[in-house]
């Protein structure tokens, strides 16, 4: 691997971790960096799942005080998420790179629009309510979100938080904790499918993961000094650039 590519990937991992810590949307950066160094879109997408996974785990652990109160009741949604992620990942592997490349710019535009609308899609606070799970509407919405997450993870967190806010009870922090817990399930299942399908670029992933860990730590420092709207604007710009990149490349 060329040294410049390795430097770009490490920096992208660092930036992704920092962005996730501040506003979310780090997948846009990892996917874009791997596309720029020449990885096929399916491989770039699958490898992004690996690079984002440690962040999902640490975010879940950070919310453990909330999760320990409802994790048993959330097992059904976890199971639904696993099946949805399995379906989405298998659909991805059923495509070839040219077919997926046609979908990528549209997926990027949709995910960018979803991310940009994130502040308005946050659930309204419901103080004093535990996170309730198990409704039919909630199960169907979570399955659809998990299919999307297994197929193309960019914007999954925003989408899941929005659907949970519409279908579950609980204040914002409990819903965000539930979202993080389910994201771990979705990413884990998708990664298992991608590993078995041989579509993970391990050298690139190994370079990006420590960068993401450092970026996640630095993101806390950055969050105190950079307005979140500026970071969100940067991520939206990256999403639009990537969509344009794939539209023009065909």
LINCOR-V279915 format. One record per pair of residues at least 12 apart in sequence whose C-alpha atoms are under 10 Angstrom apart, sorted by sequence separation. I is the first residue (numbers start at 1). J is the second residue. If there is no record, write none. Layout:
# LINCOR-V279915
i=I j=J
i=I j=J
This chain:
# LINCOR-V279915
i=14 j=26
i=16 j=28
i=17 j=29
i=31 j=43
i=32 j=44
i=145 j=157
i=164 j=176
i=13 j=26
i=16 j=29
i=17 j=30
i=31 j=44
i=32 j=45
i=34 j=47
i=146 j=159
i=162 j=175
i=12 j=26
i=13 j=27
i=15 j=29
i=16 j=30
i=30 j=44
i=31 j=45
i=34 j=48
i=145 j=159
i=146 j=160
i=161 j=175
i=162 j=176
i=164 j=178
i=12 j=27
i=14 j=29
i=15 j=30
i=16 j=31
i=30 j=45
i=31 j=46
i=33 j=48
i=145 j=160
i=160 j=175
i=161 j=176
i=164 j=179
i=12 j=28
i=13 j=29
i=14 j=30
i=31 j=47
i=32 j=48
i=144 j=160
i=145 j=161
i=160 j=176
i=161 j=177
i=163 j=179
i=12 j=29
i=13 j=30
i=28 j=45
i=30 j=47
i=31 j=48
i=142 j=159
i=161 j=178
i=162 j=179
i=11 j=29
i=12 j=30
i=27 j=45
i=30 j=48
i=31 j=49
i=141 j=159
i=142 j=160
i=145 j=163
i=158 j=176
i=160 j=178
i=161 j=179
i=11 j=30
i=12 j=31
i=29 j=48
i=30 j=49
i=141 j=160
i=144 j=163
i=157 j=176
i=160 j=179
i=161 j=180
i=9 j=29
i=10 j=30
i=12 j=32
i=13 j=33
i=28 j=48
i=31 j=51
i=159 j=179
i=160 j=180
i=9 j=30
i=12 j=33
i=27 j=48
i=30 j=51
i=142 j=163
i=158 j=179
i=11 j=33
i=12 j=34
i=26 j=48
i=27 j=49
i=30 j=52
i=141 j=163
i=142 j=164
i=157 j=179
i=160 j=182
i=9 j=32
i=10 j=33
i=140 j=163
i=141 j=164
i=156 j=179
i=157 j=180
i=160 j=183
i=9 j=33
i=27 j=51
i=8 j=33
i=9 j=34
i=26 j=51
i=27 j=52
i=138 j=163
i=139 j=164
i=141 j=166
i=142 j=167
i=157 j=182
i=8 j=34
i=26 j=52
i=137 j=163
i=138 j=164
i=141 j=167
i=157 j=183
i=9 j=36
i=137 j=164
i=138 j=165
i=140 j=167
i=156 j=183
i=5 j=33
i=8 j=36
i=9 j=37
i=138 j=166
i=139 j=167
i=5 j=34
i=8 j=37
i=137 j=166
i=138 j=167
i=139 j=168
i=137 j=167
i=138 j=168
i=153 j=183
i=156 j=186
i=5 j=36
i=6 j=37
i=133 j=164
i=136 j=167
i=137 j=168
i=5 j=37
i=20 j=52
i=132 j=164
i=135 j=167
i=4 j=37
i=5 j=38
i=131 j=164
i=134 j=167
i=135 j=168
i=150 j=183
i=153 j=186
i=17 j=51
i=21 j=55
i=131 j=165
i=133 j=167
i=134 j=168
i=149 j=183
i=153 j=187
i=2 j=37
i=13 j=48
i=16 j=51
i=17 j=52
i=20 j=55
i=132 j=167
i=133 j=168
i=1 j=37
i=16 j=52
i=20 j=56
i=122 j=158
i=132 j=168
i=133 j=169
i=146 j=182
i=150 j=186
i=17 j=54
i=118 j=155
i=121 j=158
i=122 j=159
i=131 j=168
i=132 j=169
i=133 j=170
i=142 j=179
i=146 j=183
i=149 j=186
i=150 j=187
i=153 j=190
i=13 j=51
i=17 j=55
i=21 j=59
i=121 j=159
i=122 j=160
i=123 j=161
i=124 j=162
i=130 j=168
i=131 j=169
i=132 j=170
i=148 j=186
i=149 j=187
i=150 j=188
i=152 j=190
i=13 j=52
i=16 j=55
i=20 j=59
i=115 j=154
i=116 j=155
i=118 j=157
i=119 j=158
i=122 j=161
i=123 j=162
i=126 j=165
i=130 j=169
i=131 j=170
i=146 j=185
i=147 j=186
i=150 j=189
i=151 j=190
i=114 j=154
i=115 j=155
i=118 j=158
i=121 j=161
i=122 j=162
i=123 j=163
i=125 j=165
i=129 j=169
i=130 j=170
i=131 j=171
i=142 j=182
i=146 j=186
i=150 j=190
i=107 j=148
i=111 j=152
i=114 j=155
i=115 j=156
i=117 j=158
i=118 j=159
i=121 j=162
i=122 j=163
i=123 j=164
i=124 j=165
i=128 j=169
i=129 j=170
i=130 j=171
i=131 j=172
i=145 j=186
i=146 j=187
i=149 j=190
i=150 j=191
i=111 j=153
i=112 j=154
i=113 j=155
i=114 j=156
i=115 j=157
i=116 j=158
i=117 j=159
i=120 j=162
i=121 j=163
i=122 j=164
i=123 j=165
i=124 j=166
i=127 j=169
i=128 j=170
i=129 j=171
i=131 j=173
i=132 j=174
i=46 j=89
i=111 j=154
i=112 j=155
i=114 j=157
i=115 j=158
i=118 j=161
i=119 j=162
i=122 j=165
i=123 j=166
i=126 j=169
i=127 j=170
i=128 j=171
i=131 j=174
i=132 j=175
i=147 j=190
i=150 j=193
i=108 j=152
i=110 j=154
i=111 j=155
i=114 j=158
i=115 j=159
i=118 j=162
i=121 j=165
i=122 j=166
i=123 j=167
i=125 j=169
i=126 j=170
i=127 j=171
i=130 j=174
i=131 j=175
i=146 j=190
i=150 j=194
i=107 j=152
i=110 j=155
i=111 j=156
i=114 j=159
i=121 j=166
i=123 j=168
i=125 j=170
i=126 j=171
i=127 j=172
i=129 j=174
i=130 j=175
i=131 j=176
i=133 j=178
i=46 j=92
i=107 j=153
i=108 j=154
i=123 j=169
i=124 j=170
i=125 j=171
i=126 j=172
i=127 j=173
i=131 j=177
i=132 j=178
i=45 j=92
i=46 j=93
i=107 j=154
i=108 j=155
i=111 j=158
i=123 j=170
i=124 j=171
i=125 j=172
i=126 j=173
i=131 j=178
i=104 j=152
i=107 j=155
i=111 j=159
i=114 j=162
i=123 j=171
i=124 j=172
i=125 j=173
i=126 j=174
i=123 j=172
i=125 j=174
i=42 j=92
i=43 j=93
i=122 j=172
i=123 j=173
i=125 j=175
i=42 j=93
i=123 j=175
i=42 j=95
i=122 j=175
i=123 j=176
i=42 j=96
i=43 j=97
i=122 j=176
i=41 j=96
i=42 j=97
i=88 j=143
i=40 j=96
i=41 j=97
i=42 j=98
i=77 j=133
i=84 j=140
i=87 j=143
i=88 j=144
i=91 j=147
i=40 j=97
i=41 j=98
i=42 j=99
i=74 j=131
i=76 j=133
i=77 j=134
i=87 j=144
i=88 j=145
i=89 j=146
i=90 j=147
i=40 j=98
i=41 j=99
i=42 j=100
i=73 j=131
i=74 j=132
i=75 j=133
i=76 j=134
i=77 j=135
i=81 j=139
i=84 j=142
i=85 j=143
i=88 j=146
i=89 j=147
i=92 j=150
i=93 j=151
i=41 j=100
i=42 j=101
i=45 j=104
i=73 j=132
i=74 j=133
i=75 j=134
i=80 j=139
i=81 j=140
i=84 j=143
i=85 j=144
i=87 j=146
i=88 j=147
i=89 j=148
i=91 j=150
i=92 j=151
i=40 j=100
i=41 j=101
i=70 j=130
i=71 j=131
i=73 j=133
i=74 j=134
i=79 j=139
i=80 j=140
i=81 j=141
i=83 j=143
i=84 j=144
i=85 j=145
i=86 j=146
i=87 j=147
i=88 j=148
i=89 j=149
i=90 j=150
i=91 j=151
i=92 j=152
i=40 j=101
i=69 j=130
i=70 j=131
i=73 j=134
i=77 j=138
i=78 j=139
i=80 j=141
i=81 j=142
i=82 j=143
i=84 j=145
i=85 j=146
i=86 j=147
i=87 j=148
i=88 j=149
i=89 j=150
i=90 j=151
i=42 j=104
i=69 j=131
i=70 j=132
i=71 j=133
i=77 j=139
i=80 j=142
i=81 j=143
i=84 j=146
i=85 j=147
i=87 j=149
i=88 j=150
i=89 j=151
i=41 j=104
i=70 j=133
i=76 j=139
i=77 j=140
i=80 j=143
i=81 j=144
i=83 j=146
i=84 j=147
i=85 j=148
i=86 j=149
i=87 j=150
i=88 j=151
i=89 j=152
i=66 j=130
i=67 j=131
i=78 j=142
i=79 j=143
i=80 j=144
i=81 j=145
i=82 j=146
i=83 j=147
i=84 j=148
i=85 j=149
i=86 j=150
i=87 j=151
i=88 j=152
i=66 j=131
i=77 j=142
i=78 j=143
i=81 j=146
i=82 j=147
i=84 j=149
i=85 j=150
i=86 j=151
i=88 j=153
i=77 j=143
i=80 j=146
i=81 j=147
i=84 j=150
i=85 j=151
i=80 j=147
i=83 j=150
i=84 j=151
i=85 j=152
i=78 j=146
i=81 j=149
i=82 j=150
i=85 j=153
i=81 j=150
i=28 j=108
i=28 j=111
i=28 j=112
i=154 j=239
i=25 j=111
i=25 j=112
i=25 j=115
i=24 j=115
i=25 j=116
i=23 j=115
i=24 j=118
i=23 j=118
i=23 j=119
i=89 j=186
i=85 j=183
i=88 j=186
i=89 j=187
i=92 j=190
i=49 j=149
i=78 j=178
i=82 j=182
i=85 j=185
i=86 j=186
i=89 j=189
i=90 j=190
i=93 j=193
i=49 j=150
i=52 j=153
i=77 j=178
i=81 j=182
i=82 j=183
i=85 j=186
i=86 j=187
i=88 j=189
i=89 j=190
i=92 j=193
i=93 j=194
i=80 j=182
i=81 j=183
i=82 j=184
i=83 j=185
i=84 j=186
i=85 j=187
i=86 j=188
i=87 j=189
i=88 j=190
i=89 j=191
i=92 j=194
i=49 j=152
i=78 j=181
i=79 j=182
i=81 j=184
i=82 j=185
i=83 j=186
i=85 j=188
i=86 j=189
i=87 j=190
i=89 j=192
i=90 j=193
i=46 j=150
i=48 j=152
i=49 j=153
i=70 j=174
i=74 j=178
i=77 j=181
i=78 j=182
i=81 j=185
i=82 j=186
i=85 j=189
i=86 j=190
i=89 j=193
i=90 j=194
i=93 j=197
i=45 j=150
i=46 j=151
i=48 j=153
i=49 j=154
i=69 j=174
i=77 j=182
i=78 j=183
i=80 j=185
i=81 j=186
i=82 j=187
i=84 j=189
i=85 j=190
i=86 j=191
i=88 j=193
i=89 j=194
i=93 j=198
i=45 j=151
i=46 j=152
i=48 j=154
i=71 j=177
i=78 j=184
i=79 j=185
i=80 j=186
i=81 j=187
i=82 j=188
i=83 j=189
i=84 j=190
i=85 j=191
i=86 j=192
i=87 j=193
i=93 j=199
i=45 j=152
i=46 j=153
i=66 j=173
i=67 j=174
i=70 j=177
i=71 j=178
i=74 j=181
i=75 j=182
i=78 j=185
i=79 j=186
i=82 j=189
i=86 j=193
i=90 j=197
i=45 j=153
i=66 j=174
i=67 j=175
i=70 j=178
i=74 j=182
i=77 j=185
i=78 j=186
i=81 j=189
i=82 j=190
i=85 j=193
i=89 j=197
i=42 j=151
i=45 j=154
i=65 j=174
i=66 j=175
i=67 j=176
i=42 j=152
i=63 j=173
i=66 j=176
i=67 j=177
i=71 j=181
i=119 j=229
i=63 j=174
i=66 j=177
i=67 j=178
i=65 j=177
i=66 j=178
i=63 j=176
i=64 j=177
i=67 j=180
i=116 j=229
i=119 j=232
i=63 j=177
i=64 j=178
i=67 j=181
i=118 j=232
i=62 j=177
i=63 j=178
i=60 j=176
i=61 j=177
i=116 j=232
i=59 j=176
i=60 j=177
i=63 j=180
i=64 j=181
i=115 j=232
i=116 j=233
i=59 j=177
i=60 j=178
i=62 j=180
i=63 j=181
i=115 j=233
i=60 j=179
i=61 j=180
i=116 j=235
i=59 j=179
i=60 j=180
i=61 j=181
i=115 j=235
i=116 j=236
i=59 j=180
i=60 j=181
i=115 j=236
i=116 j=237
i=31 j=153
i=58 j=180
i=59 j=181
i=60 j=182
i=114 j=236
i=31 j=154
i=56 j=179
i=57 j=180
i=60 j=183
i=112 j=235
i=113 j=236
i=116 j=239
i=56 j=180
i=57 j=181
i=59 j=183
i=60 j=184
i=112 j=236
i=115 j=239
i=27 j=152
i=28 j=153
i=29 j=154
i=55 j=180
i=56 j=181
i=59 j=184
i=111 j=236
i=112 j=237
i=27 j=153
i=28 j=154
i=56 j=182
i=57 j=183
i=58 j=184
i=112 j=238
i=113 j=239
i=27 j=154
i=28 j=155
i=56 j=183
i=57 j=184
i=109 j=236
i=112 j=239
i=113 j=240
i=25 j=153
i=26 j=154
i=27 j=155
i=56 j=184
i=57 j=185
i=108 j=236
i=111 j=239
i=112 j=240
i=25 j=154
i=26 j=155
i=27 j=156
i=55 j=184
i=56 j=185
i=110 j=239
i=111 j=240
i=24 j=154
i=25 j=155
i=53 j=183
i=54 j=184
i=57 j=187
i=108 j=238
i=109 j=239
i=112 j=242
i=24 j=155
i=25 j=156
i=53 j=184
i=56 j=187
i=108 j=239
i=109 j=240
i=112 j=243
i=24 j=156
i=25 j=157
i=52 j=184
i=53 j=185
i=56 j=188
i=107 j=239
i=108 j=240
i=109 j=241
i=24 j=157
i=25 j=158
i=53 j=186
i=54 j=187
i=108 j=241
i=109 j=242
i=110 j=243
i=24 j=158
i=53 j=187
i=105 j=239
i=108 j=242
i=109 j=243
i=52 j=187
i=53 j=188
i=105 j=240
i=108 j=243
i=109 j=244
i=105 j=241
i=107 j=243
i=108 j=244
i=49 j=186
i=50 j=187
i=105 j=242
i=106 j=243
i=49 j=187
i=50 j=188
i=53 j=191
i=104 j=242
i=105 j=243
i=106 j=244
i=108 j=246
i=49 j=188
i=104 j=243
i=105 j=244
i=50 j=190
i=105 j=245
i=106 j=246
i=46 j=187
i=49 j=190
i=50 j=191
i=105 j=246
i=106 j=247
i=49 j=191
i=50 j=192
i=104 j=246
i=105 j=247
i=48 j=191
i=103 j=246
i=104 j=247
i=105 j=248
i=46 j=190
i=47 j=191
i=50 j=194
i=102 j=246
i=103 j=247
i=46 j=191
i=49 j=194
i=50 j=195
i=101 j=246
i=102 j=247
i=105 j=250
i=101 j=247
i=46 j=193
i=47 j=194
i=102 j=249
i=46 j=194
i=47 j=195
i=101 j=249
i=102 j=250
i=45 j=194
i=46 j=195
i=101 j=250
i=50 j=200
i=43 j=194
i=46 j=197
i=49 j=200
i=50 j=201
i=51 j=202
i=42 j=194
i=46 j=198
i=47 j=199
i=48 j=200
i=50 j=202
i=98 j=250
i=46 j=199
i=47 j=200
i=48 j=201
i=51 j=204
i=52 j=205
i=45 j=199
i=46 j=200
i=47 j=201
i=51 j=205
i=55 j=209
i=43 j=198
i=44 j=199
i=45 j=200
i=46 j=201
i=47 j=202
i=50 j=205
i=51 j=206
i=54 j=209
i=58 j=213
i=43 j=199
i=44 j=200
i=48 j=204
i=49 j=205
i=50 j=206
i=51 j=207
i=52 j=208
i=53 j=209
i=54 j=210
i=42 j=199
i=43 j=200
i=44 j=201
i=47 j=204
i=48 j=205
i=51 j=208
i=52 j=209
i=55 j=212
i=42 j=200
i=43 j=201
i=47 j=205
i=50 j=208
i=51 j=209
i=54 j=212
i=55 j=213
i=58 j=216
i=40 j=199
i=47 j=206
i=50 j=209
i=51 j=210
i=54 j=213
i=44 j=204
i=48 j=208
i=51 j=211
i=52 j=212
i=40 j=201
i=44 j=205
i=47 j=208
i=48 j=209
i=51 j=212
i=52 j=213
i=55 j=216
i=39 j=201
i=51 j=213
i=54 j=216
i=39 j=204
i=34 j=201
i=37 j=204
i=34 j=204
i=34 j=205
i=34 j=208
i=30 j=205
i=30 j=208
i=30 j=212
i=26 j=212
i=13 j=204
i=17 j=208
i=13 j=205
i=16 j=208
i=17 j=209
i=20 j=212
i=15 j=208
i=16 j=209
i=17 j=210
i=18 j=211
i=19 j=212
i=10 j=204
i=13 j=207
i=14 j=208
i=17 j=211
i=18 j=212
i=21 j=215
i=22 j=216
i=9 j=204
i=10 j=205
i=12 j=207
i=13 j=208
i=14 j=209
i=16 j=211
i=17 j=212
i=18 j=213
i=20 j=215
i=21 j=216
i=9 j=205
i=10 j=206
i=11 j=207
i=12 j=208
i=13 j=209
i=14 j=210
i=15 j=211
i=16 j=212
i=17 j=213
i=18 j=214
i=19 j=215
i=20 j=216
i=21 j=217
i=22 j=218
i=23 j=219
i=6 j=203
i=9 j=206
i=10 j=207
i=11 j=208
i=12 j=209
i=13 j=210
i=14 j=211
i=15 j=212
i=16 j=213
i=17 j=214
i=18 j=215
i=19 j=216
i=21 j=218
i=22 j=219
i=6 j=204
i=9 j=207
i=10 j=208
i=13 j=211
i=14 j=212
i=15 j=213
i=16 j=214
i=17 j=215
i=18 j=216
i=21 j=219
i=22 j=220
i=5 j=204
i=8 j=207
i=9 j=208
i=10 j=209
i=12 j=211
i=13 j=212
i=14 j=213
i=15 j=214
i=16 j=215
i=17 j=216
i=18 j=217
i=19 j=218
i=20 j=219
i=21 j=220
i=22 j=221
i=7 j=207
i=8 j=208
i=9 j=209
i=10 j=210
i=11 j=211
i=12 j=212
i=13 j=213
i=14 j=214
i=15 j=215
i=16 j=216
i=17 j=217
i=18 j=218
i=19 j=219
i=21 j=221
i=22 j=222
i=23 j=223
i=6 j=207
i=7 j=208
i=10 j=211
i=11 j=212
i=13 j=214
i=14 j=215
i=15 j=216
i=17 j=218
i=18 j=219
i=19 j=220
i=21 j=222
i=22 j=223
i=1 j=203
i=6 j=208
i=9 j=211
i=10 j=212
i=13 j=215
i=14 j=216
i=17 j=219
i=18 j=220
i=21 j=223
i=22 j=224
i=1 j=204
i=12 j=215
i=13 j=216
i=14 j=217
i=15 j=218
i=16 j=219
i=18 j=221
i=19 j=222
i=11 j=215
i=14 j=218
i=15 j=219
i=18 j=222
i=19 j=223
i=22 j=226
i=23 j=227
i=10 j=215
i=14 j=219
i=18 j=223
i=22 j=227
i=23 j=228
i=41 j=246
i=22 j=228
i=23 j=229
i=25 j=231
i=29 j=235
i=32 j=238
i=36 j=242
i=22 j=229
i=23 j=230
i=24 j=231
i=25 j=232
i=28 j=235
i=32 j=239
i=35 j=242
i=23 j=231
i=24 j=232
i=27 j=235
i=28 j=236
i=31 j=239
i=19 j=228
i=22 j=231
i=23 j=232
i=25 j=234
i=26 j=235
i=28 j=237
i=29 j=238
i=32 j=241
i=33 j=242
i=36 j=245
i=22 j=232
i=25 j=235
i=28 j=238
i=29 j=239
i=32 j=242
i=35 j=245
i=20 j=231
i=24 j=235
i=25 j=236
i=28 j=239
i=31 j=242
i=32 j=243
i=35 j=246
i=19 j=231
i=23 j=235
i=27 j=239
i=28 j=240
i=18 j=231
i=19 j=232
i=25 j=238
i=29 j=242
i=32 j=245
i=25 j=239
i=28 j=242
i=19 j=234
i=19 j=235
i=16 j=235
